[in-house]
Structure formats: structure tokens, C-alpha cells
Amino acid sequence: MKFAIALAAIPFMAAPALAGPYVSTKSEFKFSDANYKEAVNQARLGYDWKVGALKPYVELGGGAKTPDGGASKGFTAAEIGTGIKLTDELSAKLKAEATQTNGATSWKAELSTKYRF
């Protein structure tokens, strides 16, 4: 019950109070042309903090992939990363993610940048 109350209070918190533990969810619905392929739903527990210009984080969780007309397959996921403010206009994000489904592990690394005008 306390967890549900804490989740409900998140939108009313000030931005600086959001550093620390969090819960994230993500739902993807994939298509090829007009044909539905699969849905991927996941939930993760995470923790973020600030160290100078860095905003590192770690997330652990899992979810399920459900193909059109097929059985769902569960997976677990772990992600680490950081955001970094390079200048007032330029920031970058670096992350590495591992997902495991049926004993097979997939890895992904991503580097992205954002420039604000």
C-alpha cells in the first residue's frame, strides 16, 4: 500500500526530489507496414543520482514479448547509463543494456546526443 501511495505522489514532487529510486514502464507495439507484429511490455526499478555534470543510473526489471497470434515470452533486463551536460546547448547519453530470454542474452549499447536551440 505504501508503494502505491508513493507512486501516486510522484507527479506532485518537485523536480530535484526525483533523484533516487524510481519505477519505469514501457510498452511498444511493433508493426511492419500495416501488419501488427508484436507487443513488448516491461517494468523496471531504477536508481539515479547526480555527480557533477553526470547523471548516472541503473535499472533492473523484466517484461514480456507477445507476438501476434503467439505465446508470450518473458525476459529480464538490466541497464546502466549516464547523461552528461557538455554545454548549455549540448548533452549526451550513454547506456548499455542486457536482456535475457530463455537463457539467451542480448546486448545493446547506445550513444545519443541532443542539441537545444
N, C-alpha and C positions, 0 to 999 in steps of 0.2 A: 504494500500500500504506500509506504514512504517513497518507493521508487516511482510510482505513478504520479504522486504529488510533485516530486522533483522534476519529472519530465514535463508536467503541465506548467510548471513555473518558468521553464527556460525562456519562452518568448518575452517574459516580463523582466528579465535580468538585463542589467547594463552590459554593454559590450566587454569592458575589461573583466567582468566577473565570469566570462565564459571560458577563460583559460582553465585547464584542468580536465577532469573526466567528462566524457560526453557519449551519447549514443547516436549512431547514424544509420539510416536505412537508404536503400537504393532499389528501384525497380526499373528494369529495362524490358522493352518489348521490341523484339527484332523482326524485321521484315526483309524480304528480297523482292523487289518490285512491289507488287500488290499482295504478295503471298506472305502470310504470317509464318514465322519460323519457330520462335521460342520466347519464353519469358524467363528472366533471371531476377530473382528476388533475394536480397540479403540484408542482414543487420550486423552491425559491428559495435563493439565497445572500444572507445579510444581515449587517449590522454594527450593533450598538447600543452606546450608551455612556450615561454619566450626567453631567448638567450641572445642579448644584443640585437642584431638585425635578423637573426634566425628565428623561425617559428617551427621547431621540430614537433613531430607527432608520431604516435604508434597506434595501430588499430588491430584488433583480433575479432574474428567472428566467423560467420558462415551463411549459407543460404541454400537455395535450390534452383536448378535449371530444369525447366519444364518445356520440352519440345512439343510442337503441335502434334497432337494425337499420340504422344508417347508418355512414358513414365518419368516422373521427376527423379533427378539425381542430386543428392546432397553434396555439398562441398564445404571445406573450411578455408579461411583466408587470413593472411597476416600481411600488414602493410606498414612500412616505415617511410618517413619522408620529412621534408622541411620546406618551408617557404623562406625566401630571403628578399629583403628590400635592398636593391642595388643602388637606386637613386630615387628621387621623389616620383619620377615617372615610370621607372623600370623595375619590375620584380620578376623573380624566377621561382619555380617549384621543381623539386627533385623528389621522386618516390620510387620505391621498389616494392613489388607485391608478389606473393606466392599464394597459389590456390592449389588445393589438393582434392581430387575427385577419384574415388575408387583406387586409392593408392598411387595414382599418377600425379606428380607435382608439375605445375606450370609456373614459369617465372615471367615477370614483366618489369621493365624499368622505363621510366618516363621522365623527360626533362621538358618543361614548358616555360615560356616567358610571357609577360604581359606588359604592354606599354600603354600608359594612360596619357591622353592628350590634355 
